[in-house]
């Protein structure tokens, strides 16, 4: 009977996902990820496991090389940069994500960050909590320009929300023109133009070698001094020291970050204690609706992958062979 390790923290023994997997003939092993996990512990947890439903576990080459029976990994979300897909491919392990599974949740959350930053909601609430009564002016979103870095499902879901608030929308993307939605209200531009034109810049790109550190000191120098950065994608897209310097010196106005390079935020992070930078705890995709959908869709993908028919594998081009099923003895 195939064994499936579940590390996504909101999936629990006896829930719908657990029942689905058991009804399909699988044994489940729950080891919720609630913080940083030692690689040795993770490697040990994968011993004798056929498939894994994971959150942001660091599935490195060292860890994967020790998971001799592992045949499939399913990320219960969109980003999969924490998984070494090259090594997984060489070992015959399929890696899947769930594209678009939390797009609506991320879009609504991003809109919330835009509103909160424009109207200084966090600063007001904190001020009241410590005995003050802050009354600084905020800004309206109407008439401003939103720049989207990336054109994935979350960015596309954000566009109509931004337009409903009267914002103009720019987008920079590597998606070929033939594959873009025909939307005359979105203007596609290159990154330098977006940086210099947008009032609010929202990051929705995957973390790759090309995008790691994409928003660095030179990028912030291009931006307006009144510009606001919002990041709900991956922390490492932003050079955090450069961002802290840019906000502290007034090169840009503010930043609202749902993701950081190392999570939870470290005590020595350059993002701490910078007036104008607000860090949240990676909540963009965390709604009850998105979690329910991701859990069940992830379980279905794990079942399909173990049957040799993954629907959302991101590394099929790297698979030289397929591991034989483990025989229980």
Secondary structure by P-SEA (a helix, b strand, c coil): cbbbbbcccccccccaaaaaaaaabbbbbbbcccccccaaaaaaaaccccccccccccccaaaaaacccccccccccccccccaaaaaaaacbbbbbbcccaaaaaaaaaaaaaaaaaaaaaaaaaaaaaccccbbbbbbcccbbbbbccccaaaaaaaaaaaaabbbbbbbcccccccccccccbbbbcaaaaaacccbbbbbccccccccccccaaaaaaccccbbbbbcccccccaaaaaaaaaaaccccbbbbccccccccccccccccccccccccccccccaaaaaaaaaaaaaaaaaaaacccccccccccccccccccccc
